[in-house]
Amino acid sequence: MSVFRVRLLPSAVAPAPGETLLDFAPGSAAATVQANATFFSNVAPPPSAADLLLLGIAAYCADRVTPRRETVDAWTRDISLRLPAHAPDTWPSKDAERTLGFLTGDRWDIRAHPRSGTRTDAPHSPVERDSPQADAVCLFSGGLDSLCGVIDLLEGDSERCLLLSHYEGGQTPNAQAQLFQRLRAHYGHRVRRQPPFLRPAPHHLAQDQPLPPERETTSRSRSLLFLTSALALASSVGPAVPVYLPENGYIGVNVPLTPARSGSFSTRTTHPHFLSLLPQTVRAVGINNPLINPYRLMTKGEMLESSRNPELLRDLSRLSVSCSHPEVARYARRPQGNCGYCFPCLIRRASMARTGWDSADDDSWDALSDPALLDTDSDRSADLRAVVIGTRPGRPDRDVLRNGPLPTGERRAFLDVWRRGSTEVRSWLTTGATGALAEQLERIP
């Protein structure tokens, strides 16, 4: 078992033998959790929300520094967290373990102990210099779904919207910043953004115990970090301020395209079961801010079609990045951004084809015409080949449960969104494919 002890620096708590330190102090070189100095710098969330945020931070960093390949099955890990909490006796460890276990596919052991009372006893909210006022907090990844969600909120009942992003380098912060500037130009100060930077820290001489240098790439816990940060921010504004997580239902259920893709490829970041487990933990901690996904029963194309400002969404859509690995194109000396061949990129193009916005010019590779993307010796071909097989008509209804159970009474609704999403992607493929891809589609009815 990998055991991690979270400390809020400065701290005199010594680690027990075998424990790895997660020292959290934004801006400090001694921290092993690296965060920008302004991370939660002005407004303090309630103690319960601060504790929940610390869980998200610790789980994310522990996840990133615990390689899966070293386990017996090269996947399932045993991870223990030792967390400081304001009310350790009532901390809902079992709820949190169940939520994290489903999200990451690991076995978690979470133990809370009293906070030390240091000056970093409660993290502060990542806000601008003046106190934030908002009608809603919305997750803002820089992808097409979050862009659509923000526009709908600002065109609807939310007069003021606070966007919560997370980044740790690469192309993602560039897309987030560009989109925010365009949204600010259109909506003015009704829209504001908080972009906390956080990741496991690289080695530094000031650290008591540097983290292992190897990093796990699956990072399934990122959505918990994202959501706990948003809840901390929303609860800082008010106990009823909602948190919106705009994500289409097809990606949410994320049915494995093939039996071999039931592990690392089938993430559960917005799976309906995860989003039913998380509120139980949130309420048990003492937070009542609602979590809302208004697109949970829509395909991505249906999201775009229902936009409250389709002209603005289409104009800004090309700046959005929905890619799994937006930096990969630099190794092939192509423009970075949406690679065009990963699963999220394929879903993105299919959705834009539905609205008449599709263009191969937005991607580094054109999945509909590039024969190299069907080369079985190339890693770039894996997702496209799986999509060709996985979106074929006739898959049994039970497949919708392959990535996890569905909420009581909603199995049919999620089955329908999965069917419609598969049809959306299949229609884009069969309509636009040329060359070898068109020939392959003809062989697979």
Order of alpha helices (4+ residues) and beta strands (2+ residues): beta-beta-beta-alpha-beta-alpha-beta-beta-alpha-beta-alpha-beta-beta-alpha-beta-alpha-alpha-beta-alpha-alpha-alpha-alpha-alpha-alpha
